[in-house]
């Protein structure tokens, strides 16, 4: 029986890793080889939960996909930005403000970064089911089977074990968070391809070299497939921005707002930003592959007060429990407002907006 034909995708060649001696964030590296078993998850729970409780970020290695499979998904990720005509791109551009959804394209110059400087970021978002809730440009269609398989892998082999471990860390039944993220349930968990383009020096100065303001993610868990262009930084507990170092075929995983709310502040939605890369990587594009997890639309984002851990350490609330927004309302509110609504300046660093009663802060 003949082997299935794999559609051709031009090979994406990323920048070589920086040789500059940057101040790197010290994050734990978690070996996921045995995360598919209850015993393996029990062994990982102390380190994973400590990382998510303190820094809110970690690396994962040995997740089950090879470097060749990693390279292939980055080749596919570049297709929407290089093989789709401008006319077709417009046809599939998302009405972000009107729908509160990123499905489809976000072109450049939609968000204001700072001092009137627009973003130079293109994104292409696909719902995790790929074809069930949206249509796609012709150039993307040959890759449907691979996109679906990749989304399912992220969801079932990476996200679900992380959620199970996080539940263990709160001494809750292991499926407590996982059942809020059902593959078949209504939610906006999605796969994003994201491409940053270099800016002119004038815009760099006006925006203080920031490409995406300091922020926390909207959802529960973010899975970023590591790539070599150094630009991602996290705001550490000592108030310093430190760089995230690239590790070949690793994942960079962080907690988002919704998990912080559900965990009563135990797991931290850490502030992070994207800034101009170091000098030896300037002039290159930066292509990203990200799996953004969000709880089911009907999940109310109130703390899991039944957690024995939260009973012992206390709950940090961002709103009254009876006023907790649903995952749907918080996600659509933040998505529609980001980069397109007026922010209130709190000081020289922090700007703020209120989304469904929650103070959302942005950092420069």
C-alpha positions as CSV (number, residue, x, y, z in Angstrom):
1,X,0.0,0.0,0.0
2,X,1.6,3.3,-1.0
3,X,2.6,5.8,1.7
4,X,0.4,8.9,2.0
5,X,1.7,11.9,0.2
6,X,2.9,14.7,2.4
7,X,2.1,18.1,0.9
8,X,5.1,20.3,0.1
9,X,5.9,23.2,2.3
10,X,8.9,25.5,1.7
11,X,11.4,25.0,4.5
12,X,11.5,27.9,7.0
13,X,15.0,28.8,8.0
14,X,15.1,30.6,11.4
15,X,17.8,32.9,12.6
16,X,20.8,31.2,14.3
17,X,20.7,31.5,18.1
18,X,22.2,34.6,19.6
19,X,25.8,34.6,20.8
20,X,25.2,37.5,23.1
21,X,25.5,37.0,26.8
22,X,22.0,38.0,27.9
23,X,20.6,37.9,31.4
24,X,18.6,34.6,31.1
25,X,15.6,33.7,33.4
26,X,16.4,30.7,35.6
27,X,13.5,28.3,34.8
28,X,13.1,24.6,35.7
29,X,13.4,22.1,32.9
30,X,10.8,19.4,33.2
31,X,11.3,16.0,31.6
32,X,7.9,14.9,30.3
33,X,8.9,11.4,29.4
34,X,6.6,9.7,31.9
35,X,3.8,12.4,32.1
36,X,1.4,10.0,30.5
37,X,1.2,7.8,33.6
38,X,-0.2,8.5,37.0
39,X,3.1,7.6,38.6
40,X,5.0,9.9,36.3
41,X,2.6,12.8,37.0
42,X,2.9,12.2,40.8
43,X,6.7,12.4,40.5
44,X,6.5,15.6,38.5
45,X,3.9,17.4,40.7
46,X,6.3,19.0,43.3
47,X,8.6,20.6,40.7
48,X,5.9,21.6,38.3
49,X,3.6,23.1,40.9
50,X,6.4,24.9,42.6
51,X,7.4,26.5,39.3
52,X,3.8,27.5,38.5
53,X,3.4,28.8,42.0
54,X,6.5,31.0,42.0
55,X,7.6,32.0,38.5
56,X,4.6,30.8,36.5
57,X,6.9,29.6,33.7
58,X,8.8,26.4,32.9
59,X,10.4,24.4,30.1
60,X,9.2,21.0,29.0
61,X,11.5,18.5,27.2
62,X,11.0,15.0,26.0
63,X,7.4,15.7,25.1
64,X,7.2,13.0,22.5
65,X,7.7,14.9,19.2
66,X,11.0,14.8,17.3
67,X,13.1,17.7,16.1
68,X,12.1,16.8,12.5
69,X,8.4,16.9,13.5
70,X,9.1,20.3,15.2
71,X,10.8,21.6,12.0
72,X,7.8,20.5,9.9
73,X,5.3,22.3,11.9
74,X,7.3,25.5,11.6
75,X,7.4,25.0,7.8
76,X,3.6,24.7,7.9
77,X,3.3,27.7,10.3
78,X,4.9,30.0,7.7
79,X,2.5,29.0,4.9
80,X,-0.3,31.5,5.9
81,X,2.2,34.4,5.8
82,X,4.0,33.5,2.6
83,X,1.6,31.5,0.4
84,X,-1.7,33.4,0.8
85,X,-2.4,36.4,-1.4
86,X,-3.2,39.8,0.1
87,X,-6.8,39.6,-1.3
88,X,-7.4,36.2,0.3
89,X,-5.8,37.3,3.5
90,X,-8.3,40.1,3.8
91,X,-11.1,37.7,3.2
92,X,-10.0,35.6,6.1
93,X,-9.1,38.5,8.5
94,X,-10.8,38.2,11.9
95,X,-13.2,40.8,13.2
96,X,-11.4,40.8,16.5
97,X,-13.2,43.7,18.1
98,X,-16.6,42.7,16.9
99,X,-16.4,39.0,17.8
100,X,-13.8,38.8,20.6
101,X,-12.1,36.0,18.6
102,X,-8.8,35.8,16.8
103,X,-9.8,33.1,14.4
104,X,-8.2,33.7,11.0
105,X,-5.7,36.5,10.2
106,X,-4.7,39.5,12.2
107,X,-2.7,41.7,9.9
108,X,0.0,44.1,10.9
109,X,-0.8,47.6,12.4
110,X,-3.9,46.6,14.3
111,X,-2.6,47.1,17.8
112,X,-0.9,50.2,19.2
113,X,2.3,49.4,21.0
114,X,3.2,52.8,22.4
115,X,3.5,56.4,21.4
116,X,1.4,55.8,18.3
117,X,3.7,53.0,17.1
118,X,1.6,50.2,15.5
119,X,2.5,46.5,15.8
120,X,4.5,44.6,13.1
121,X,2.9,41.3,14.0
122,X,0.9,38.9,11.8
123,X,-1.1,36.1,13.4
124,X,-3.0,33.2,12.0
125,X,-5.3,31.4,14.5
126,X,-7.1,28.2,14.0
127,X,-9.6,26.7,16.4
128,X,-8.2,23.4,17.7
129,X,-10.7,21.4,15.6
130,X,-9.2,23.1,12.5
131,X,-12.2,22.7,10.1
132,X,-15.3,22.4,12.2
133,X,-15.8,26.1,13.1
134,X,-13.9,28.0,10.4
135,X,-12.8,27.9,6.8
136,X,-9.3,28.5,5.6
137,X,-7.3,29.9,2.7
138,X,-6.6,27.5,-0.2
139,X,-2.8,27.3,0.7
140,X,-3.6,26.1,4.2
141,X,-6.1,23.4,3.2
142,X,-3.6,20.6,2.2
143,X,-2.2,20.7,5.7
144,X,-5.5,20.0,7.5
145,X,-4.6,16.5,8.7
146,X,-1.2,17.6,10.1
147,X,-2.7,20.6,11.8
148,X,-5.5,18.5,13.4
149,X,-3.0,15.9,14.5
150,X,-0.7,18.6,16.0
151,X,-3.5,20.3,17.8
152,X,-4.7,17.0,19.2
153,X,-1.2,16.2,20.4
154,X,-0.8,19.5,22.1
155,X,-4.2,19.0,23.8
156,X,-4.1,15.4,24.9
157,X,-0.3,14.7,25.4
158,X,0.8,18.1,26.7
159,X,-2.0,20.2,28.0
160,X,-4.1,17.5,29.7
161,X,-1.1,16.1,31.7
162,X,-0.2,19.6,32.8
163,X,-3.8,20.2,34.0
164,X,-3.7,16.9,35.8
165,X,-0.5,17.8,37.6
166,X,-1.8,21.3,38.5
167,X,-4.9,19.7,40.1
168,X,-2.7,17.3,42.0
169,X,-0.7,20.3,43.3
170,X,-3.9,21.7,44.8
171,X,-4.8,18.2,46.3
172,X,-7.9,18.1,44.0
173,X,-9.1,15.1,42.0
174,X,-6.7,14.8,39.0
175,X,-9.4,15.5,36.4
176,X,-10.6,18.8,38.1
177,X,-9.1,21.1,35.5
178,X,-8.9,18.6,32.6
179,X,-12.7,18.2,32.6
180,X,-13.0,22.0,32.1
181,X,-11.0,21.6,28.8
182,X,-12.9,19.0,26.9
183,X,-11.9,18.6,23.3
184,X,-15.5,18.4,22.2
185,X,-16.8,21.1,24.5
186,X,-17.5,24.7,23.6
187,X,-14.3,26.7,24.2
188,X,-11.8,28.8,22.2
189,X,-8.6,26.7,22.8
190,X,-6.7,27.3,19.7
191,X,-3.4,27.0,17.7
192,X,-1.7,30.2,16.7
193,X,1.0,30.9,14.2
194,X,2.6,34.3,14.9
195,X,5.2,36.2,12.8
196,X,7.1,39.3,14.0
197,X,8.7,41.6,11.5
198,X,11.7,43.9,12.1
199,X,10.8,47.6,12.7
200,X,12.6,50.8,11.6
201,X,14.8,52.6,14.1
202,X,12.5,55.5,14.6
203,X,9.7,53.2,15.7
204,X,12.1,51.3,17.9
205,X,13.0,54.5,19.8
206,X,9.4,55.6,20.1
207,X,8.3,52.2,21.5
208,X,11.4,51.8,23.7
209,X,12.3,48.6,21.8
210,X,9.1,46.9,23.0
211,X,7.4,44.8,20.3
212,X,4.5,43.5,22.6
213,X,3.8,45.2,25.9
214,X,4.2,43.3,29.2
215,X,1.0,41.3,29.8
216,X,-0.4,38.1,31.3
217,X,-2.1,35.6,29.0
218,X,-5.9,35.4,28.9
219,X,-6.4,31.6,29.2
220,X,-5.3,28.8,31.6
221,X,-2.1,27.4,30.1
222,X,0.0,28.6,27.2
223,X,2.3,26.1,25.3
224,X,5.0,27.9,23.3
225,X,7.2,25.9,21.0
226,X,10.7,27.2,21.5
227,X,12.3,29.0,18.6
228,X,15.8,30.6,18.3
229,X,15.1,34.4,18.0
230,X,15.5,35.8,21.5
231,X,12.8,38.4,22.2
232,X,10.6,36.9,25.0
233,X,11.2,38.3,28.5
234,X,9.5,37.7,31.8
235,X,9.2,40.1,34.7
236,X,10.9,38.3,37.6
237,X,10.1,38.6,41.3
238,X,13.0,41.1,41.8
239,X,11.4,43.5,39.3
240,X,13.9,42.8,36.5
241,X,13.1,41.7,33.0
242,X,15.0,38.5,32.0
243,X,15.2,36.7,28.7
244,X,13.8,33.3,27.9
245,X,16.6,31.2,26.4
246,X,15.9,29.0,23.4
247,X,16.3,25.2,23.9
248,X,16.0,23.0,20.8
249,X,12.7,21.1,20.6
250,X,11.6,22.3,24.0
251,X,8.3,23.9,25.1
252,X,8.0,27.1,27.1
253,X,4.9,26.8,29.3
254,X,3.2,29.5,31.3
255,X,0.1,30.1,33.4
256,X,-2.6,32.6,32.2
257,X,-5.2,34.7,34.0
258,X,-7.9,32.1,34.0
259,X,-5.8,29.5,35.8
260,X,-4.7,32.2,38.3
261,X,-8.4,32.9,39.0
262,X,-9.4,29.2,39.3
263,X,-6.4,28.5,41.6
264,X,-7.2,31.4,43.9
265,X,-3.9,33.0,43.0
266,X,-1.8,29.9,43.8
267,X,-0.6,29.5,40.2
268,X,0.8,32.8,38.9
269,X,0.0,34.5,35.6
270,X,3.4,36.0,35.1
271,X,3.9,39.2,33.2
272,X,5.9,38.8,30.0
273,X,6.7,40.9,26.9
274,X,8.4,40.7,23.5
275,X,11.1,43.2,22.7
276,X,13.6,43.8,19.9
277,X,16.0,40.9,19.6
278,X,19.8,41.3,20.4
279,X,22.0,42.9,17.7
280,X,23.1,39.6,16.1
281,X,19.4,38.6,15.4
282,X,18.1,41.9,14.1
283,X,16.8,41.9,10.6
284,X,15.3,38.4,11.0
285,X,11.6,37.5,11.2
286,X,10.5,35.7,14.4
287,X,8.0,32.9,13.7
288,X,6.1,31.4,16.6
289,X,3.9,28.3,17.2
290,X,1.7,28.5,20.3
291,X,-1.2,26.4,21.7
292,X,-3.4,28.6,23.9
293,X,-5.7,26.7,26.3
294,X,-8.9,28.3,27.6
295,X,-11.4,26.7,29.9
296,X,-14.8,25.8,28.5
297,X,-16.9,28.8,27.8
298,X,-19.4,28.1,30.6
299,X,-16.8,27.7,33.3
300,X,-17.1,30.4,36.0
301,X,-13.6,31.7,36.9
302,X,-14.1,31.5,40.7
303,X,-11.5,29.9,42.9
304,X,-11.6,26.2,43.6
305,X,-12.5,26.7,47.3
306,X,-12.7,23.0,47.9
307,X,-8.9,22.7,47.5
308,X,-7.3,21.6,50.8
309,X,-4.2,23.6,49.8
310,X,-6.1,26.8,49.3
311,X,-7.8,26.3,52.7
312,X,-4.3,26.1,54.2
313,X,-2.6,29.0,52.4
314,X,-5.5,31.2,51.7
315,X,-7.1,32.6,48.5
316,X,-6.0,35.7,46.6
317,X,-9.1,37.0,44.9
318,X,-9.3,39.5,42.0
319,X,-13.1,39.8,42.3
320,X,-15.9,38.6,44.5
321,X,-16.8,34.9,43.8
322,X,-20.4,35.7,42.9
323,X,-19.2,38.2,40.3
324,X,-16.6,35.9,38.7
325,X,-16.9,36.2,34.9
326,X,-17.3,33.1,32.7
327,X,-14.4,32.0,30.6
328,X,-16.3,33.1,27.5
329,X,-17.0,36.6,28.8
330,X,-13.5,37.2,30.1
331,X,-11.9,35.9,26.9
332,X,-14.1,37.8,24.5
333,X,-13.8,41.0,26.6
334,X,-10.0,40.9,26.7
335,X,-9.6,39.9,23.1
336,X,-11.8,42.6,21.8
337,X,-10.1,45.3,23.9
338,X,-6.5,44.4,23.5
339,X,-4.4,47.0,21.7
340,X,-7.6,48.8,20.5
341,X,-9.0,50.5,23.5
342,X,-8.0,53.3,25.8
343,X,-5.8,52.5,28.7
344,X,-5.6,54.3,32.0
345,X,-2.1,55.3,32.9
346,X,-1.4,54.3,36.5
347,X,2.3,55.4,36.6
348,X,5.3,55.6,34.2
349,X,5.3,51.8,33.8
350,X,1.7,50.5,34.3
351,X,-1.4,51.1,32.2
352,X,-4.8,49.5,33.1
353,X,-8.2,48.6,31.7
354,X,-11.2,47.0,33.4
355,X,-12.6,43.8,31.8
356,X,-15.7,42.4,33.4
357,X,-14.7,43.9,36.7
358,X,-11.1,42.6,36.5
359,X,-8.2,45.1,36.5
360,X,-6.0,44.0,33.5
361,X,-2.6,45.6,33.5
362,X,-0.1,46.3,30.7
363,X,3.6,47.0,31.4
364,X,6.1,49.0,29.4
